[in-house]
Amino acid sequence: MNIKNKKIYFSGRGEKIDKEELLKYFIQNEAIIVENVTESDIIIQGYMTSTYDEDKFYLLSKEGKELFTIEEVEKEFSKNLDINSILMAIKISKEKQRIINLLKNRYFSDEIFVKILKYYDWENTGIYDNDENRDVATAITQRFCSLVESNHNIQHSPIGIYYTALETTNEKLLEVIYNMPDYSISDKNAQENQPLTLKEVVALNPNTPKPVLMQIFKDNKNEELKFLAQNQSLNKFLKTKLFELEDITITKSLILANNIELEKIDTILKNSELKIELLKHIILDETIFNKLLISNLSDVEYIYLSSNPTLNSNQIEQLFEKQIENANINLLKNPNCSEEKIKEFLALNDKIYNIAIAHNENLSSSIFEQLISQDDIDINLSLGYNQATPKEILTQLYSKNIHELNEALSQNINTPIHILMQLQVDTRYNTLVSNNQTYKEFSKNNLGIIENNNNFKRNTYMDTI
């Protein structure tokens, strides 16, 4: 689109870009703006152009005038814009509305968007305290929050920025969000150990750039440090510095996220409270496991160790040799427990052990059948909650029409959809079924129901929490 020394007539207004911004661009590129369409070389058919004018412009285009839609012009503007000049002008003029208008431009790359966003002045007011701030927050959520696809309203909700900070991989955006006015979600429906503020979310996000992580550490705010300790991309320097704070809560967070250096384990084992957390949560390679075995663990401590989900089959066998009943119960629940050992304990015909086995998500179909054949309510409850229980067995459990079993089935993602639909119409199970991920997916895909859930959205990096 060659506009140099061309006379431009602009009808209507911009759609995604403010008309004044486009006119400035034309003038900077040596175009001439005219008020009479007959004098023009180029006609821009803007948004809200009347049908009468559209027909008139079409006829003029047949006579040789160039005709462009507003979409074509805005794409051209976005592609050729001298962003450095724009940023310099913004820095000098501090035109707040101009920044807002530019942030609404969907044709800009994410990189340019974040560069412009840095210049927005929140004026020490809350993110949602006035219309201007809300417009900017909406623009951020629209562009970066994936939940907008399934729930259009979230772009206008205060929770939108929170979700954006939670899931974004854009380092520059995370840096900007950290420096925005803080925002907190309600702790009413929050999950245990869930970040509540934007800064806590940024501290947790593994994509947060290292300088921001260092700033969080220097700011020395305990709640932010707790989530910083759980960040999966922490370098050794920050792991060490956080450990040296000797704060129980922060050290527990380091343990939960497996951010403990091997040489720190001996120190942790000297603290009974931290020792328990370590036994339950640390990722057990052979070096660490053997180190724990020679540390003179008590029977109670072995029970905590037996609940560690990262135990491999060889480590499980070694713990069975300790012959500690409650440890055995935990080991039988572990998917890495060998089928041979499962059968050995099944042969004991011990109800407590059978209940534990029914929790195991790595059982063969024959063992599932053996468990259901015992027709024991407590074993059946464990099977009802077990997400690996075959659908045929879950169907058998539903046919028993027992309230406790129906509660379990309502929450099990492997429960057949026709059973979930029947349970959903029962007011006793409606809420449980509505939160069942299988039912949610079915509803969205087949019933046209859009999920509107303000609870905490887990990401892959949240699974360690």
Phi, psi and omega in degrees: 000103182269113184246356183300126180063016178264147177270124186245131172250126184246114179262149176070217181217174178288157179262303180257347181232137180300138182302321180299324179295319179292319179297321176299318180298316180297314182295319178298333179260024170066031172269163181242126181269127180241155183265345182247124185296331182291338179276350190279156168262328183233135176248129174251117181271095185282176177294141180075017173292136182291157178297323179300313180292324178301316178296320180296317180294325180297316180295320179295326178294330177289339179270358174120352178283144179280133182238126180234141174281161179297327179297316179297319182292316182294323176296316179297316178302313184293325182288323188255002184297134174277090188297326180296321177293320179297314181296322178295318179296320179295317181299322182282312187276334184053042179284101185296316182294327178296319178299316180299316180297319180293324180293339178279355182283108183283350181277344177291149173288162177301324181298313180293320179304312183293324177299318179291318182303326181301334184270357180283132181260113180281351175055040176057028175245160182297157183302328183243024185277342178212169185298320182296312179298320179296322178299318180291316179299320178296318180298321178296312182295317179305319186278321193247348184263118183291338182294342179300330181298322182262340181219091186302329185290343185294336179294338180259000183264144177303335181287346184300315180295322179300310179298322179299312179297328182291320190252347186292148174253005183277108184299316182296322178295318179299323177296317179294316181299321180298329182265003175282164173303142185287154179220138181237140173272163178290144178271006184299312182252014183290146175281163178298136177063032178265134175295140183253333183252161178301318182295325177293321178296316179298322178298327183276327186298123184291351179267358179296131183295152185303318179301325179289320177300320178295322179295320178299318178297317181292326180295335170057045175260124193303315182295320178293322179294326179299319180279331173300321181296338180265001181293127186285353181250018180299137174274171185298324181301311182289324176302315181293315181297319179294320179295323182290348176292340179055040177258125185303313183297316181293319179294322175300320178295321176300319180294314181303322182269005183058039179259031179258128176283147185306321184289349180270350186298318180301321179295317181296321183295345179277349180251116187300321181292314179290327181300317179298315179298320180297313181299324183281330194239339185293144177287123191264094167276176186295324180298312181291318181300313180295325177298321179290322181297328182267009183263019176057055179289145174280170178301319179297320180291325175296326178296317176298317180297323182293342179273356181292120185289349183267006176300134174266175187298323179293318178294323178298317180299320180294324180286328175300329181294342179286342177054052177251117190304309181294330174293319178302319179301313179297318183294325180291338177280341186287127180301341180273000177292133185292150178296327178300315180291323177301313180296324179300317181283329176299323182295341179285343180055042179260121185301317181299315178294322181294323176298316179298315180299323181294343175280340187293129184266014181229046181264152175283161181298327181293323178289320175303316180296321179296322180290315182293332182292342181284344176049049179251128185301320182289320176294319180297324177298317178298319177295323180295327179274340184290117185285356177258357179299130181303148182301326181298320180288322177298324177295320176299319180296321180296324182294343180285342177054051177250129186306311183297322178293321179296325176297317179295315181296326180298332184261350185276122182289348179265358177296131180306143187297327181293331177286318178300320180294324177290321179291329185295330181279353176270121185301337180291334186240000186305311182294318180298315181293320181299333179267359178285124186299324178296317179293321178300313181297317179298317181298315182293319186278332188241335183251355179073019179273127180266128180296132176229082188240116181269009177286170184296130179268117179282141171245170182302324183281356177268353186294342181276352183281000000 
